[in-house]
């Protein structure tokens, strides 16, 4: 699941959301009924620990996750993604 989330982020490096938002809307290709919050949370913890993802708390005290821009190149290399082309 961590690799799937990282793949999403390499394609959308500006994406940012809370764990609830990740579960509800994006980042994981499986339908919502097949997403397990514990697995997604564990994947986010792994990605934060590896430095690929940054976690910050907003004024509402919810943690928000986003790609660490300093690790974008390494993330793309890991998932085999190419940078998006300009149109």
HTML snippet that shows the backbone in 3Dmol.js (N, CA, C, O; Angstrom):
<script src="https://3Dmol.org/build/3Dmol-min.js"></script>
<div id="view" style="width:600px;height:400px;position:relative"></div>
<script>
const pdb = `
ATOM      1  N   UNK A   1       0.825  -1.186   0.000  1.00  0.00           N
ATOM      2  CA  UNK A   1       0.000   0.000   0.000  1.00  0.00           C
ATOM      3  C   UNK A   1       0.874   1.256   0.000  1.00  0.00           C
ATOM      4  O   UNK A   1       0.521   2.246  -0.641  1.00  0.00           O
ATOM      5  N   UNK A   2       2.000   1.234   0.702  1.00  0.00           N
ATOM      6  CA  UNK A   2       2.887   2.404   0.727  1.00  0.00           C
ATOM      7  C   UNK A   2       3.373   2.749  -0.679  1.00  0.00           C
ATOM      8  O   UNK A   2       3.439   3.923  -1.044  1.00  0.00           O
ATOM      9  N   UNK A   3       3.707   1.743  -1.456  1.00  0.00           N
ATOM     10  CA  UNK A   3       4.171   1.990  -2.825  1.00  0.00           C
ATOM     11  C   UNK A   3       3.045   2.577  -3.675  1.00  0.00           C
ATOM     12  O   UNK A   3       3.288   3.457  -4.500  1.00  0.00           O
ATOM     13  N   UNK A   4       1.827   2.102  -3.481  1.00  0.00           N
ATOM     14  CA  UNK A   4       0.682   2.641  -4.215  1.00  0.00           C
ATOM     15  C   UNK A   4       0.459   4.118  -3.873  1.00  0.00           C
ATOM     16  O   UNK A   4       0.199   4.934  -4.757  1.00  0.00           O
ATOM     17  N   UNK A   5       0.562   4.447  -2.598  1.00  0.00           N
ATOM     18  CA  UNK A   5       0.400   5.841  -2.168  1.00  0.00           C
ATOM     19  C   UNK A   5       1.530   6.695  -2.729  1.00  0.00           C
ATOM     20  O   UNK A   5       1.293   7.800  -3.217  1.00  0.00           O
ATOM     21  N   UNK A   6       2.750   6.188  -2.661  1.00  0.00           N
ATOM     22  CA  UNK A   6       3.891   6.938  -3.192  1.00  0.00           C
ATOM     23  C   UNK A   6       3.757   7.152  -4.697  1.00  0.00           C
ATOM     24  O   UNK A   6       4.112   8.215  -5.207  1.00  0.00           O
ATOM     25  N   UNK A   7       3.251   6.160  -5.400  1.00  0.00           N
ATOM     26  CA  UNK A   7       3.005   6.310  -6.836  1.00  0.00           C
ATOM     27  C   UNK A   7       2.020   7.440  -7.085  1.00  0.00           C
ATOM     28  O   UNK A   7       2.239   8.280  -7.958  1.00  0.00           O
ATOM     29  N   UNK A   8       0.939   7.464  -6.322  1.00  0.00           N
ATOM     30  CA  UNK A   8      -0.042   8.543  -6.452  1.00  0.00           C
ATOM     31  C   UNK A   8       0.636   9.897  -6.255  1.00  0.00           C
ATOM     32  O   UNK A   8       0.413  10.828  -7.029  1.00  0.00           O
ATOM     33  N   UNK A   9       1.449   9.999  -5.234  1.00  0.00           N
ATOM     34  CA  UNK A   9       2.089  11.273  -4.912  1.00  0.00           C
ATOM     35  C   UNK A   9       3.108  11.705  -5.954  1.00  0.00           C
ATOM     36  O   UNK A   9       3.276  12.904  -6.179  1.00  0.00           O
ATOM     37  N   UNK A  10       3.787  10.772  -6.592  1.00  0.00           N
ATOM     38  CA  UNK A  10       4.740  11.171  -7.631  1.00  0.00           C
ATOM     39  C   UNK A  10       4.021  11.726  -8.846  1.00  0.00           C
ATOM     40  O   UNK A  10       4.578  12.532  -9.592  1.00  0.00           O
ATOM     41  N   UNK A  11       2.793  11.300  -9.042  1.00  0.00           N
ATOM     42  CA  UNK A  11       1.998  11.811 -10.167  1.00  0.00           C
ATOM     43  C   UNK A  11       1.286  13.111  -9.824  1.00  0.00           C
ATOM     44  O   UNK A  11       0.913  13.883 -10.708  1.00  0.00           O
ATOM     45  N   UNK A  12       1.104  13.340  -8.541  1.00  0.00           N
ATOM     46  CA  UNK A  12       0.421  14.552  -8.058  1.00  0.00           C
ATOM     47  C   UNK A  12       1.199  15.118  -6.871  1.00  0.00           C
ATOM     48  O   UNK A  12       0.713  15.071  -5.741  1.00  0.00           O
ATOM     49  N   UNK A  13       2.396  15.650  -7.112  1.00  0.00           N
ATOM     50  CA  UNK A  13       3.256  16.063  -6.007  1.00  0.00           C
ATOM     51  C   UNK A  13       2.689  17.195  -5.153  1.00  0.00           C
ATOM     52  O   UNK A  13       3.201  17.446  -4.062  1.00  0.00           O
ATOM     53  N   UNK A  14       1.670  17.870  -5.606  1.00  0.00           N
ATOM     54  CA  UNK A  14       1.057  18.943  -4.814  1.00  0.00           C
ATOM     55  C   UNK A  14      -0.053  18.421  -3.905  1.00  0.00           C
ATOM     56  O   UNK A  14      -0.594  19.185  -3.105  1.00  0.00           O
ATOM     57  N   UNK A  15      -0.405  17.143  -4.006  1.00  0.00           N
ATOM     58  CA  UNK A  15      -1.497  16.573  -3.208  1.00  0.00           C
ATOM     59  C   UNK A  15      -1.174  16.641  -1.718  1.00  0.00           C
ATOM     60  O   UNK A  15      -0.027  16.488  -1.298  1.00  0.00           O
ATOM     61  N   UNK A  16      -2.206  16.873  -0.950  1.00  0.00           N
ATOM     62  CA  UNK A  16      -2.069  16.949   0.506  1.00  0.00           C
ATOM     63  C   UNK A  16      -3.430  16.631   1.124  1.00  0.00           C
ATOM     64  O   UNK A  16      -4.449  17.145   0.662  1.00  0.00           O
ATOM     65  N   UNK A  17      -3.461  15.798   2.153  1.00  0.00           N
ATOM     66  CA  UNK A  17      -4.739  15.495   2.792  1.00  0.00           C
ATOM     67  C   UNK A  17      -4.517  14.837   4.143  1.00  0.00           C
ATOM     68  O   UNK A  17      -3.407  14.435   4.494  1.00  0.00           O
ATOM     69  N   UNK A  18      -5.611  14.741   4.889  1.00  0.00           N
ATOM     70  CA  UNK A  18      -5.616  14.035   6.167  1.00  0.00           C
ATOM     71  C   UNK A  18      -5.791  12.543   5.889  1.00  0.00           C
ATOM     72  O   UNK A  18      -6.079  12.144   4.761  1.00  0.00           O
ATOM     73  N   UNK A  19      -5.618  11.739   6.905  1.00  0.00           N
ATOM     74  CA  UNK A  19      -5.824  10.301   6.747  1.00  0.00           C
ATOM     75  C   UNK A  19      -7.258  10.021   6.301  1.00  0.00           C
ATOM     76  O   UNK A  19      -7.478   9.182   5.427  1.00  0.00           O
ATOM     77  N   UNK A  20      -8.233  10.710   6.889  1.00  0.00           N
ATOM     78  CA  UNK A  20      -9.624  10.517   6.476  1.00  0.00           C
ATOM     79  C   UNK A  20      -9.816  10.864   5.009  1.00  0.00           C
ATOM     80  O   UNK A  20     -10.505  10.146   4.285  1.00  0.00           O
ATOM     81  N   UNK A  21      -9.214  11.957   4.569  1.00  0.00           N
ATOM     82  CA  UNK A  21      -9.316  12.344   3.166  1.00  0.00           C
ATOM     83  C   UNK A  21      -8.672  11.331   2.239  1.00  0.00           C
ATOM     84  O   UNK A  21      -9.204  11.031   1.170  1.00  0.00           O
ATOM     85  N   UNK A  22      -7.529  10.805   2.647  1.00  0.00           N
ATOM     86  CA  UNK A  22      -6.836   9.787   1.850  1.00  0.00           C
ATOM     87  C   UNK A  22      -7.732   8.562   1.704  1.00  0.00           C
ATOM     88  O   UNK A  22      -7.862   7.999   0.617  1.00  0.00           O
ATOM     89  N   UNK A  23      -8.340   8.162   2.804  1.00  0.00           N
ATOM     90  CA  UNK A  23      -9.213   6.992   2.780  1.00  0.00           C
ATOM     91  C   UNK A  23     -10.463   7.232   1.941  1.00  0.00           C
ATOM     92  O   UNK A  23     -10.916   6.347   1.215  1.00  0.00           O
ATOM     93  N   UNK A  24     -11.005   8.417   2.046  1.00  0.00           N
ATOM     94  CA  UNK A  24     -12.280   8.695   1.387  1.00  0.00           C
ATOM     95  C   UNK A  24     -12.147   8.997  -0.093  1.00  0.00           C
ATOM     96  O   UNK A  24     -12.978   8.550  -0.884  1.00  0.00           O
ATOM     97  N   UNK A  25     -11.119   9.747  -0.493  1.00  0.00           N
ATOM     98  CA  UNK A  25     -11.105  10.296  -1.838  1.00  0.00           C
ATOM     99  C   UNK A  25     -10.021   9.768  -2.746  1.00  0.00           C
ATOM    100  O   UNK A  25     -10.301   9.458  -3.904  1.00  0.00           O
ATOM    101  N   UNK A  26      -8.794   9.654  -2.271  1.00  0.00           N
ATOM    102  CA  UNK A  26      -7.678   9.478  -3.187  1.00  0.00           C
ATOM    103  C   UNK A  26      -6.680   8.470  -2.690  1.00  0.00           C
ATOM    104  O   UNK A  26      -6.887   7.735  -1.725  1.00  0.00           O
ATOM    105  N   UNK A  27      -5.613   8.484  -3.393  1.00  0.00           N
ATOM    106  CA  UNK A  27      -4.323   7.917  -3.017  1.00  0.00           C
ATOM    107  C   UNK A  27      -4.295   6.398  -3.020  1.00  0.00           C
ATOM    108  O   UNK A  27      -3.221   5.807  -3.129  1.00  0.00           O
ATOM    109  N   UNK A  28      -5.442   5.754  -2.905  1.00  0.00           N
ATOM    110  CA  UNK A  28      -5.475   4.299  -2.881  1.00  0.00           C
ATOM    111  C   UNK A  28      -6.486   3.860  -3.931  1.00  0.00           C
ATOM    112  O   UNK A  28      -7.641   4.284  -3.893  1.00  0.00           O
ATOM    113  N   UNK A  29      -6.069   3.028  -4.853  1.00  0.00           N
ATOM    114  CA  UNK A  29      -6.922   2.681  -5.990  1.00  0.00           C
ATOM    115  C   UNK A  29      -8.101   1.788  -5.627  1.00  0.00           C
ATOM    116  O   UNK A  29      -9.103   1.769  -6.342  1.00  0.00           O
ATOM    117  N   UNK A  30      -7.995   1.047  -4.524  1.00  0.00           N
ATOM    118  CA  UNK A  30      -9.078   0.140  -4.159  1.00  0.00           C
ATOM    119  C   UNK A  30     -10.350   0.922  -3.839  1.00  0.00           C
ATOM    120  O   UNK A  30     -10.277   2.057  -3.367  1.00  0.00           O
ATOM    121  N   UNK A  31     -11.514   0.324  -4.091  1.00  0.00           N
ATOM    122  CA  UNK A  31     -12.757   0.996  -3.702  1.00  0.00           C
ATOM    123  C   UNK A  31     -12.787   1.238  -2.194  1.00  0.00           C
ATOM    124  O   UNK A  31     -12.180   0.480  -1.437  1.00  0.00           O
ATOM    125  N   UNK A  32     -13.490   2.292  -1.745  1.00  0.00           N
ATOM    126  CA  UNK A  32     -13.496   2.640  -0.318  1.00  0.00           C
ATOM    127  C   UNK A  32     -13.843   1.475   0.604  1.00  0.00           C
ATOM    128  O   UNK A  32     -13.279   1.376   1.694  1.00  0.00           O
ATOM    129  N   UNK A  33     -14.730   0.612   0.208  1.00  0.00           N
ATOM    130  CA  UNK A  33     -15.121  -0.492   1.097  1.00  0.00           C
ATOM    131  C   UNK A  33     -13.995  -1.496   1.308  1.00  0.00           C
ATOM    132  O   UNK A  33     -14.040  -2.292   2.246  1.00  0.00           O
ATOM    133  N   UNK A  34     -12.971  -1.463   0.427  1.00  0.00           N
ATOM    134  CA  UNK A  34     -11.852  -2.395   0.565  1.00  0.00           C
ATOM    135  C   UNK A  34     -10.627  -1.777   1.222  1.00  0.00           C
ATOM    136  O   UNK A  34      -9.617  -2.452   1.423  1.00  0.00           O
ATOM    137  N   UNK A  35     -10.715  -0.517   1.552  1.00  0.00           N
ATOM    138  CA  UNK A  35      -9.580   0.142   2.199  1.00  0.00           C
ATOM    139  C   UNK A  35      -9.652  -0.112   3.696  1.00  0.00           C
ATOM    140  O   UNK A  35     -10.707   0.033   4.314  1.00  0.00           O
ATOM    141  N   UNK A  36      -8.559  -0.478   4.250  1.00  0.00           N
ATOM    142  CA  UNK A  36      -8.490  -0.732   5.681  1.00  0.00           C
ATOM    143  C   UNK A  36      -7.716   0.408   6.335  1.00  0.00           C
ATOM    144  O   UNK A  36      -6.525   0.579   6.074  1.00  0.00           O
ATOM    145  N   UNK A  37      -8.386   1.191   7.184  1.00  0.00           N
ATOM    146  CA  UNK A  37      -7.709   2.348   7.803  1.00  0.00           C
ATOM    147  C   UNK A  37      -6.387   1.994   8.466  1.00  0.00           C
ATOM    148  O   UNK A  37      -5.433   2.767   8.378  1.00  0.00           O
ATOM    149  N   UNK A  38      -6.309   0.849   9.123  1.00  0.00           N
ATOM    150  CA  UNK A  38      -5.055   0.467   9.779  1.00  0.00           C
ATOM    151  C   UNK A  38      -3.924   0.293   8.773  1.00  0.00           C
ATOM    152  O   UNK A  38      -2.788   0.684   9.039  1.00  0.00           O
ATOM    153  N   UNK A  39      -4.232  -0.289   7.623  1.00  0.00           N
ATOM    154  CA  UNK A  39      -3.208  -0.494   6.593  1.00  0.00           C
ATOM    155  C   UNK A  39      -2.752   0.838   6.000  1.00  0.00           C
ATOM    156  O   UNK A  39      -1.561   1.052   5.773  1.00  0.00           O
ATOM    157  N   UNK A  40      -3.709   1.725   5.754  1.00  0.00           N
ATOM    158  CA  UNK A  40      -3.355   3.028   5.198  1.00  0.00           C
ATOM    159  C   UNK A  40      -2.541   3.819   6.220  1.00  0.00           C
ATOM    160  O   UNK A  40      -1.541   4.446   5.868  1.00  0.00           O
ATOM    161  N   UNK A  41      -2.963   3.793   7.476  1.00  0.00           N
ATOM    162  CA  UNK A  41      -2.219   4.492   8.533  1.00  0.00           C
ATOM    163  C   UNK A  41      -0.794   3.930   8.635  1.00  0.00           C
ATOM    164  O   UNK A  41       0.165   4.694   8.744  1.00  0.00           O
ATOM    165  N   UNK A  42      -0.654   2.608   8.601  1.00  0.00           N
ATOM    166  CA  UNK A  42       0.679   1.988   8.679  1.00  0.00           C
ATOM    167  C   UNK A  42       1.538   2.397   7.485  1.00  0.00           C
ATOM    168  O   UNK A  42       2.735   2.640   7.634  1.00  0.00           O
ATOM    169  N   UNK A  43       0.928   2.472   6.300  1.00  0.00           N
ATOM    170  CA  UNK A  43       1.664   2.898   5.115  1.00  0.00           C
ATOM    171  C   UNK A  43       2.142   4.340   5.260  1.00  0.00           C
ATOM    172  O   UNK A  43       3.268   4.665   4.885  1.00  0.00           O
ATOM    173  N   UNK A  44       1.284   5.203   5.805  1.00  0.00           N
ATOM    174  CA  UNK A  44       1.680   6.596   5.989  1.00  0.00           C
ATOM    175  C   UNK A  44       2.803   6.712   7.015  1.00  0.00           C
ATOM    176  O   UNK A  44       3.733   7.497   6.829  1.00  0.00           O
ATOM    177  N   UNK A  45       2.725   5.948   8.080  1.00  0.00           N
ATOM    178  CA  UNK A  45       3.794   5.953   9.089  1.00  0.00           C
ATOM    179  C   UNK A  45       5.114   5.518   8.442  1.00  0.00           C
ATOM    180  O   UNK A  45       6.161   6.117   8.690  1.00  0.00           O
ATOM    181  N   UNK A  46       5.053   4.483   7.622  1.00  0.00           N
ATOM    182  CA  UNK A  46       6.247   3.997   6.915  1.00  0.00           C
ATOM    183  C   UNK A  46       6.813   5.072   5.982  1.00  0.00           C
ATOM    184  O   UNK A  46       8.024   5.288   5.940  1.00  0.00           O
ATOM    185  N   UNK A  47       5.938   5.736   5.243  1.00  0.00           N
ATOM    186  CA  UNK A  47       6.393   6.760   4.298  1.00  0.00           C
ATOM    187  C   UNK A  47       6.966   7.985   5.010  1.00  0.00           C
ATOM    188  O   UNK A  47       7.919   8.597   4.529  1.00  0.00           O
ATOM    189  N   UNK A  48       6.388   8.339   6.148  1.00  0.00           N
ATOM    190  CA  UNK A  48       6.928   9.458   6.937  1.00  0.00           C
ATOM    191  C   UNK A  48       8.289   9.064   7.499  1.00  0.00           C
ATOM    192  O   UNK A  48       9.237   9.847   7.434  1.00  0.00           O
ATOM    193  N   UNK A  49       8.392   7.856   8.050  1.00  0.00           N
ATOM    194  CA  UNK A  49       9.653   7.395   8.635  1.00  0.00           C
ATOM    195  C   UNK A  49      10.768   7.330   7.584  1.00  0.00           C
ATOM    196  O   UNK A  49      11.936   7.563   7.897  1.00  0.00           O
ATOM    197  N   UNK A  50      10.403   7.014   6.348  1.00  0.00           N
ATOM    198  CA  UNK A  50      11.404   6.922   5.282  1.00  0.00           C
ATOM    199  C   UNK A  50      11.769   8.291   4.702  1.00  0.00           C
ATOM    200  O   UNK A  50      12.715   8.412   3.924  1.00  0.00           O
ATOM    201  N   UNK A  51      11.006   9.325   5.091  1.00  0.00           N
ATOM    202  CA  UNK A  51      11.291  10.667   4.610  1.00  0.00           C
ATOM    203  C   UNK A  51      10.620  11.023   3.297  1.00  0.00           C
ATOM    204  O   UNK A  51      10.776  12.144   2.811  1.00  0.00           O
ATOM    205  N   UNK A  52       9.880  10.097   2.713  1.00  0.00           N
ATOM    206  CA  UNK A  52       9.200  10.388   1.453  1.00  0.00           C
ATOM    207  C   UNK A  52       7.986  11.291   1.646  1.00  0.00           C
ATOM    208  O   UNK A  52       7.613  12.041   0.743  1.00  0.00           O
ATOM    209  N   UNK A  53       7.381  11.218   2.807  1.00  0.00           N
ATOM    210  CA  UNK A  53       6.168  11.986   3.091  1.00  0.00           C
ATOM    211  C   UNK A  53       6.399  12.838   4.334  1.00  0.00           C
ATOM    212  O   UNK A  53       7.031  12.407   5.299  1.00  0.00           O
ATOM    213  N   UNK A  54       5.869  14.059   4.284  1.00  0.00           N
ATOM    214  CA  UNK A  54       5.905  14.958   5.432  1.00  0.00           C
ATOM    215  C   UNK A  54       4.531  14.970   6.092  1.00  0.00           C
ATOM    216  O   UNK A  54       3.508  14.948   5.408  1.00  0.00           O
ATOM    217  N   UNK A  55       4.514  15.004   7.408  1.00  0.00           N
ATOM    218  CA  UNK A  55       3.267  15.086   8.164  1.00  0.00           C
ATOM    219  C   UNK A  55       3.293  16.365   8.987  1.00  0.00           C
ATOM    220  O   UNK A  55       4.245  16.619   9.725  1.00  0.00           O
ATOM    221  N   UNK A  56       2.248  17.165   8.856  1.00  0.00           N
ATOM    222  CA  UNK A  56       2.143  18.403   9.622  1.00  0.00           C
ATOM    223  C   UNK A  56       0.749  18.481  10.228  1.00  0.00           C
ATOM    224  O   UNK A  56      -0.212  17.936   9.685  1.00  0.00           O
ATOM    225  N   UNK A  57       0.655  19.164  11.357  1.00  0.00           N
ATOM    226  CA  UNK A  57      -0.644  19.350  12.003  1.00  0.00           C
ATOM    227  C   UNK A  57      -1.156  20.750  11.707  1.00  0.00           C
ATOM    228  O   UNK A  57      -0.425  21.735  11.811  1.00  0.00           O
ATOM    229  N   UNK A  58      -2.424  20.816  11.338  1.00  0.00           N
ATOM    230  CA  UNK A  58      -3.056  22.102  11.089  1.00  0.00           C
ATOM    231  C   UNK A  58      -3.646  22.666  12.372  1.00  0.00           C
ATOM    232  O   UNK A  58      -3.540  22.062  13.440  1.00  0.00           O
ATOM    233  N   UNK A  59      -4.257  23.813  12.252  1.00  0.00           N
ATOM    234  CA  UNK A  59      -4.912  24.432  13.412  1.00  0.00           C
ATOM    235  C   UNK A  59      -6.011  23.558  13.979  1.00  0.00           C
ATOM    236  O   UNK A  59      -6.319  23.626  15.169  1.00  0.00           O
ATOM    237  N   UNK A  60      -6.601  22.737  13.124  1.00  0.00           N
ATOM    238  CA  UNK A  60      -7.656  21.829  13.579  1.00  0.00           C
ATOM    239  C   UNK A  60      -7.082  20.583  14.263  1.00  0.00           C
ATOM    240  O   UNK A  60      -7.827  19.687  14.659  1.00  0.00           O
ATOM    241  N   UNK A  61      -5.751  20.536  14.399  1.00  0.00           N
ATOM    242  CA  UNK A  61      -5.019  19.457  15.075  1.00  0.00           C
ATOM    243  C   UNK A  61      -5.000  18.146  14.289  1.00  0.00           C
ATOM    244  O   UNK A  61      -4.526  17.127  14.791  1.00  0.00           O
ATOM    245  N   UNK A  62      -5.512  18.172  13.064  1.00  0.00           N
ATOM    246  CA  UNK A  62      -5.445  16.979  12.226  1.00  0.00           C
ATOM    247  C   UNK A  62      -4.119  16.947  11.487  1.00  0.00           C
ATOM    248  O   UNK A  62      -3.618  17.974  11.030  1.00  0.00           O
ATOM    249  N   UNK A  63      -3.571  15.767  11.380  1.00  0.00           N
ATOM    250  CA  UNK A  63      -2.324  15.594  10.659  1.00  0.00           C
ATOM    251  C   UNK A  63      -2.610  15.543   9.159  1.00  0.00           C
ATOM    252  O   UNK A  63      -3.533  14.863   8.709  1.00  0.00           O
ATOM    253  N   UNK A  64      -1.812  16.265   8.408  1.00  0.00           N
ATOM    254  CA  UNK A  64      -1.923  16.286   6.953  1.00  0.00           C
ATOM    255  C   UNK A  64      -0.635  15.737   6.363  1.00  0.00           C
ATOM    256  O   UNK A  64       0.463  16.001   6.854  1.00  0.00           O
ATOM    257  N   UNK A  65      -0.800  14.974   5.307  1.00  0.00           N
ATOM    258  CA  UNK A  65       0.320  14.309   4.668  1.00  0.00           C
ATOM    259  C   UNK A  65       0.531  14.869   3.271  1.00  0.00           C
ATOM    260  O   UNK A  65      -0.418  15.183   2.552  1.00  0.00           O
ATOM    261  N   UNK A  66       1.816  14.987   2.904  1.00  0.00           N
ATOM    262  CA  UNK A  66       2.167  15.435   1.555  1.00  0.00           C
ATOM    263  C   UNK A  66       3.544  14.891   1.210  1.00  0.00           C
ATOM    264  O   UNK A  66       4.324  14.524   2.088  1.00  0.00           O
ATOM    265  N   UNK A  67       3.820  14.848  -0.068  1.00  0.00           N
ATOM    266  CA  UNK A  67       5.116  14.382  -0.538  1.00  0.00           C
ATOM    267  C   UNK A  67       6.204  15.346  -0.090  1.00  0.00           C
ATOM    268  O   UNK A  67       6.022  16.563  -0.129  1.00  0.00           O
ATOM    269  N   UNK A  68       7.319  14.805   0.331  1.00  0.00           N
ATOM    270  CA  UNK A  68       8.481  15.624   0.645  1.00  0.00           C
ATOM    271  C   UNK A  68       9.124  16.026  -0.677  1.00  0.00           C
ATOM    272  O   UNK A  68       9.684  15.172  -1.365  1.00  0.00           O
ATOM    273  N   UNK A  69       9.058  17.310  -1.051  1.00  0.00           N
ATOM    274  CA  UNK A  69       9.584  17.704  -2.366  1.00  0.00           C
ATOM    275  C   UNK A  69      11.068  17.389  -2.535  1.00  0.00           C
ATOM    276  O   UNK A  69      11.534  17.197  -3.658  1.00  0.00           O
ATOM    277  N   UNK A  70      11.801  17.336  -1.448  1.00  0.00           N
ATOM    278  CA  UNK A  70      13.230  17.019  -1.531  1.00  0.00           C
ATOM    279  C   UNK A  70      13.469  15.558  -1.921  1.00  0.00           C
ATOM    280  O   UNK A  70      14.570  15.196  -2.337  1.00  0.00           O
ATOM    281  N   UNK A  71      12.432  14.718  -1.786  1.00  0.00           N
ATOM    282  CA  UNK A  71      12.569  13.293  -2.115  1.00  0.00           C
ATOM    283  C   UNK A  71      11.803  12.902  -3.378  1.00  0.00           C
ATOM    284  O   UNK A  71      11.662  11.714  -3.669  1.00  0.00           O
ATOM    285  N   UNK A  72      11.304  13.893  -4.137  1.00  0.00           N
ATOM    286  CA  UNK A  72      10.508  13.593  -5.327  1.00  0.00           C
ATOM    287  C   UNK A  72      11.287  12.745  -6.324  1.00  0.00           C
ATOM    288  O   UNK A  72      10.763  11.754  -6.831  1.00  0.00           O
ATOM    289  N   UNK A  73      12.518  13.117  -6.608  1.00  0.00           N
ATOM    290  CA  UNK A  73      13.329  12.344  -7.555  1.00  0.00           C
ATOM    291  C   UNK A  73      13.529  10.909  -7.098  1.00  0.00           C
ATOM    292  O   UNK A  73      13.403   9.977  -7.892  1.00  0.00           O
ATOM    293  N   UNK A  74      13.840  10.731  -5.829  1.00  0.00           N
ATOM    294  CA  UNK A  74      14.035   9.382  -5.287  1.00  0.00           C
ATOM    295  C   UNK A  74      12.734   8.596  -5.308  1.00  0.00           C
ATOM    296  O   UNK A  74      12.733   7.395  -5.577  1.00  0.00           O
ATOM    297  N   UNK A  75      11.619   9.274  -5.023  1.00  0.00           N
ATOM    298  CA  UNK A  75      10.314   8.608  -5.049  1.00  0.00           C
ATOM    299  C   UNK A  75       9.985   8.150  -6.466  1.00  0.00           C
ATOM    300  O   UNK A  75       9.518   7.029  -6.667  1.00  0.00           O
ATOM    301  N   UNK A  76      10.227   9.015  -7.442  1.00  0.00           N
ATOM    302  CA  UNK A  76       9.966   8.645  -8.834  1.00  0.00           C
ATOM    303  C   UNK A  76      10.847   7.479  -9.263  1.00  0.00           C
ATOM    304  O   UNK A  76      10.389   6.586  -9.975  1.00  0.00           O
ATOM    305  N   UNK A  77      12.088   7.480  -8.842  1.00  0.00           N
ATOM    306  CA  UNK A  77      12.984   6.374  -9.174  1.00  0.00           C
ATOM    307  C   UNK A  77      12.489   5.068  -8.560  1.00  0.00           C
ATOM    308  O   UNK A  77      12.559   4.013  -9.190  1.00  0.00           O
ATOM    309  N   UNK A  78      11.996   5.143  -7.345  1.00  0.00           N
ATOM    310  CA  UNK A  78      11.511   3.954  -6.650  1.00  0.00           C
ATOM    311  C   UNK A  78      10.280   3.367  -7.325  1.00  0.00           C
ATOM    312  O   UNK A  78      10.176   2.149  -7.469  1.00  0.00           O
ATOM    313  N   UNK A  79       9.358   4.208  -7.735  1.00  0.00           N
ATOM    314  CA  UNK A  79       8.115   3.699  -8.327  1.00  0.00           C
ATOM    315  C   UNK A  79       8.172   3.614  -9.852  1.00  0.00           C
ATOM    316  O   UNK A  79       7.240   3.115 -10.483  1.00  0.00           O
ATOM    317  N   UNK A  80       9.258   4.097 -10.441  1.00  0.00           N
ATOM    318  CA  UNK A  80       9.396   4.043 -11.883  1.00  0.00           C
ATOM    319  C   UNK A  80       8.538   5.049 -12.616  1.00  0.00           C
ATOM    320  O   UNK A  80       8.180   4.840 -13.776  1.00  0.00           O
ATOM    321  N   UNK A  81       8.208   6.139 -11.948  1.00  0.00           N
ATOM    322  CA  UNK A  81       7.343   7.163 -12.563  1.00  0.00           C
ATOM    323  C   UNK A  81       8.184   8.173 -13.323  1.00  0.00           C
ATOM    324  O   UNK A  81       9.348   8.418 -13.006  1.00  0.00           O
ATOM    325  N   UNK A  82       7.564   8.741 -14.323  1.00  0.00           N
ATOM    326  CA  UNK A  82       8.192   9.824 -15.067  1.00  0.00           C
ATOM    327  C   UNK A  82       7.522  11.126 -14.686  1.00  0.00           C
ATOM    328  O   UNK A  82       6.331  11.148 -14.377  1.00  0.00           O
ATOM    329  N   UNK A  83       8.278  12.212 -14.705  1.00  0.00           N
ATOM    330  CA  UNK A  83       7.656  13.507 -14.431  1.00  0.00           C
ATOM    331  C   UNK A  83       6.579  13.813 -15.465  1.00  0.00           C
ATOM    332  O   UNK A  83       6.721  13.438 -16.629  1.00  0.00           O
ATOM    333  N   UNK A  84       5.503  14.489 -15.059  1.00  0.00           N
ATOM    334  CA  UNK A  84       4.477  14.847 -16.036  1.00  0.00           C
ATOM    335  C   UNK A  84       5.044  15.788 -17.085  1.00  0.00           C
ATOM    336  O   UNK A  84       5.920  16.597 -16.783  1.00  0.00           O
ATOM    337  N   UNK A  85       4.553  15.690 -18.311  1.00  0.00           N
ATOM    338  CA  UNK A  85       4.982  16.586 -19.374  1.00  0.00           C
ATOM    339  C   UNK A  85       4.159  17.849 -19.347  1.00  0.00           C
ATOM    340  O   UNK A  85       2.973  17.836 -19.016  1.00  0.00           O
ATOM    341  N   UNK A  86       4.813  18.952 -19.705  1.00  0.00           N
ATOM    342  CA  UNK A  86       4.073  20.210 -19.860  1.00  0.00           C
ATOM    343  C   UNK A  86       3.243  20.121 -21.141  1.00  0.00           C
ATOM    344  O   UNK A  86       3.685  19.536 -22.130  1.00  0.00           O
ATOM    345  N   UNK A  87       2.066  20.688 -21.123  1.00  0.00           N
ATOM    346  CA  UNK A  87       1.178  20.639 -22.303  1.00  0.00           C
ATOM    347  C   UNK A  87       1.406  21.798 -23.199  1.00  0.00           C
ATOM    348  O   UNK A  87       0.750  21.917 -24.233  1.00  0.00           O
TER     349      UNK A  87
END
`;
const viewer = $3Dmol.createViewer("view");
viewer.addModel(pdb, "pdb");
viewer.setStyle({}, {cartoon: {color: "spectrum"}});
viewer.zoomTo();
viewer.render();
</script>
